[in-house]
Amino acid sequence: MLSVEIYYYGTPQPLTIPIPRSDRAAAESYFQRLKSEVIDAQRHSQKRLSIQPFDSSQEAQEVEPFEIQQVELVETANDVTDAA
């Protein structure tokens, strides 16, 4: 299964957003959009960013963009990671 992990400075456990039942292209598209939103929020000094989940049945999560260190697309079955 694919998921997006958001790592914060000083926090060992990432915020994980699962991407259930999706193909690789859809997961990569979601990952790229999310990564762009984080970068834009950091550039424009936004204090809060609402992250929309891949699955619309899940709730959006509020994050502080300047505390985000890294965003990764992770494939747990093969343990393959694309770093942002």
C-alpha positions as CSV (number, residue, x, y, z in Angstrom):
1,M,0.0,0.0,0.0
2,L,1.2,3.5,-0.7
3,S,1.1,6.4,1.7
4,V,2.4,9.9,2.1
5,E,4.4,10.6,5.2
6,I,5.0,14.1,6.5
7,Y,8.0,14.5,8.9
8,Y,8.2,17.4,11.4
9,Y,11.4,18.8,12.9
10,G,12.1,17.2,16.3
11,T,9.3,14.6,15.9
12,P,10.4,11.0,15.2
13,Q,7.0,9.7,14.0
14,P,5.6,11.1,10.7
15,L,2.0,12.1,10.0
16,T,0.9,9.3,7.7
17,I,-1.8,9.7,5.0
18,P,-2.8,6.4,3.5
19,I,-3.5,6.1,-0.2
20,P,-5.7,3.0,-0.3
21,R,-6.7,1.1,-3.5
22,S,-4.9,3.5,-5.9
23,D,-2.6,3.0,-8.8
24,R,0.9,4.4,-8.7
25,A,0.1,7.3,-11.1
26,A,-2.8,8.5,-8.9
27,A,-0.6,8.2,-5.7
28,E,2.2,10.1,-7.3
29,S,-0.1,12.8,-8.5
30,Y,-1.5,13.3,-5.0
31,F,2.0,13.3,-3.6
32,Q,3.2,16.0,-6.0
33,R,0.1,18.1,-5.3
34,L,0.6,17.8,-1.6
35,K,4.3,18.6,-1.8
36,S,3.6,21.7,-3.9
37,E,1.0,22.9,-1.4
38,V,3.5,22.6,1.5
39,I,6.2,24.4,-0.5
40,D,3.8,27.2,-1.5
41,A,2.6,27.5,2.1
42,Q,6.2,27.8,3.3
43,R,7.0,30.4,0.7
44,H,4.0,32.6,1.5
45,S,4.5,32.3,5.3
46,Q,1.2,30.6,5.9
47,K,0.7,29.7,9.6
48,R,-1.7,26.8,8.9
49,L,-2.3,24.5,6.0
50,S,-5.3,22.1,5.6
51,I,-4.2,18.9,4.1
52,Q,-7.0,17.1,2.2
53,P,-6.7,13.3,2.5
54,F,-6.5,11.1,-0.6
55,D,-9.7,9.2,0.6
56,S,-12.6,11.7,0.9
57,S,-14.1,9.7,3.8
58,Q,-11.2,10.8,6.0
59,E,-11.0,14.3,7.6
60,A,-8.6,17.0,6.5
61,Q,-5.7,17.6,8.8
62,E,-4.3,21.0,9.9
63,V,-0.5,21.3,9.9
64,E,2.0,24.1,10.4
65,P,4.0,24.3,7.2
66,F,7.2,25.7,8.7
67,E,7.5,22.7,11.0
68,I,7.5,20.3,8.1
69,Q,10.9,18.9,7.4
70,Q,10.2,16.4,4.6
71,V,7.3,14.8,2.6
72,E,7.7,11.3,1.2
73,L,5.7,8.9,-0.9
74,V,6.2,5.5,0.7
75,E,5.3,2.0,-0.6
76,T,5.2,-0.2,2.5
77,A,5.1,-3.6,0.7
78,N,8.4,-3.0,-1.1
79,D,9.8,-0.4,1.3
80,V,10.5,1.9,-1.7
81,T,10.7,5.7,-0.8
82,D,10.7,8.8,-3.0
83,A,12.0,11.7,-0.9
84,A,10.8,15.3,-1.4
